[in-house]
Amino acid sequence: MSSEAEQRPTLIVGASGSLGTRLTTLLPGAVGSSRSGSPHEKMDITDPEQVSGVIGRLEPACVINTAAMTSVDGCERDPDAATRIHVDGTANLVSACESAGSRLIHLSTNYVFDGAEGPYAEEDSTHPLSVYGRTKLESEGIVHQGSCAGLVLRTAVFYGPEGERPNFVTWAIGELAQNKEIRVVTDEWANPTFVPDLAEAIHQLTAEGTEGVLHLAGPDYFTRYEMVMTCCDVLRLDRALVHPIQSADLGQDAARPPRAGLKTDAIRAIVGEVFRPFAENLQRLATDIGDVRTWATNRR
Ligand SMILES: NC(=O)c1ccc[n+]([C@@H]2O[C@H](COP(=O)([O-])OP(=O)(O)OC[C@H]3O[C@@H](n4cnc5c(N)ncnc54)[C@H](OP(=O)(O)O)[C@@H]3O)[C@@H](O)[C@H]2O)c1
């Protein structure tokens, strides 16, 4: 990396989100942006003037786009909003990165696949089942067609310390710690991905120039039910409170890919064993949480 590039910051777009928060803390000298602004740069990615203004002024060496409409059912109910954020927003970022000479690292999802026979490698054929998956796939195409250096990172089910937002794993732990019964699907597979491990892998990728598509996810391939059962074992929660169901029982607006998930050989060859096993990360999470019942009561 040239000394000029070293002096240019990395801009984390979506700095108020789960991954964005972690990246903004982890990357030295990173600048964050969010829709609401303070303490970050104010930037709504659907507003082309705000995007070109902020990126034009900062001239980041690298822009990492974590901003998204991550409610899969919300995207299904409001496809126009999903298109504005994923498609138009990404086009605005690509255009500003081209003008500023910035590299763009763009987050995407295993929901670009239909889940007929996952886990999937980078070169496997895509076939999204939902508005979320379709608009994210379209966003990938925009990054590839742009003339700035671009890297698409597909990832899967996040878990980790809560920060501002709960995730599937902390939701399940929180309910079970309060002795509440929960229903969890046995027919959706993916790789649970620890947000701190993901941020570390992305950190390493900012220091080298890979372009194209990479899959970044945890090493385990579990159903949601297996994830929750592992939480019960590690955090000593009552397995009997967990009721196995099929995804059709949930009546969700958006279809989910059943056997989704990602093959991760390519990223492991670049960053090594950054992604630790699910049970090991749950131990780290359990240490952070301390007494799980006190934690569950206080978070409400
Ligand atoms: N979470 C998962 O399990 C998962 C799985 C696979 C892939 N991914 C991908 O990984 C990335 C990060 O996910 P995450 O879970 O960290 O997301 P998240 O916690 O839901 O945060 C998303 C962020 O995007 C911001 N945002 C939404 N619309 C925006 C706009 N118009 N302009 C600027 N910012 C906007 C939100 O800001 P506000 O606070 O203003 O709403 C929020 O900070 C996304 O690309 C997602 O598709 C996530």
The ligand as an ORCA input file, in Angstrom:
! r2SCAN-3c Opt
* xyz 0 1
  N     -27.319     -9.834      9.943
  C     -27.129    -10.978      9.281
  O     -27.388    -12.085      9.786
  C     -26.575    -10.932      7.864
  C     -26.457    -12.128      7.154
  C     -25.941    -12.093      5.835
  C     -25.555    -10.883      5.280
  N     -25.681     -9.736      6.013
  C     -25.267     -8.475      5.360
  O     -24.245     -7.887      6.147
  C     -24.366     -6.460      6.120
  C     -24.414     -5.899      7.531
  O     -25.534     -6.452      8.203
  P     -25.902     -6.016      9.719
  O     -26.662     -7.138     10.331
  O     -24.688     -5.481     10.408
  O     -26.929     -4.865      9.436
  P     -27.796     -4.044     10.501
  O     -27.317     -4.267     11.882
  O     -29.235     -4.281     10.192
  O     -27.417     -2.572     10.099
  C     -27.707     -2.065      8.827
  C     -27.291     -0.627      8.783
  O     -27.687     -0.092      7.512
  C     -28.104      1.219      7.749
  N     -28.934      1.722      6.679
  C     -30.110      1.249      6.235
  N     -30.559      2.020      5.231
  C     -29.642      2.997      5.045
  C     -29.535      4.103      4.167
  N     -30.501      4.393      3.289
  N     -28.453      4.884      4.247
  C     -27.486      4.625      5.155
  N     -27.529      3.606      6.024
  C     -28.603      2.804      5.972
  C     -28.859      1.146      9.072
  O     -28.970      2.427      9.589
  P     -30.216      2.911     10.488
  O     -29.744      2.663     11.872
  O     -30.344      4.332     10.121
  O     -31.410      2.097     10.087
  C     -27.922      0.230      9.864
  O     -26.916      0.959     10.499
  C     -25.588     -6.174      5.245
  O     -25.184     -5.926      3.939
  C     -26.386     -7.455      5.293
  O     -27.186     -7.610      4.131
  C     -26.176     -9.734      7.280
*
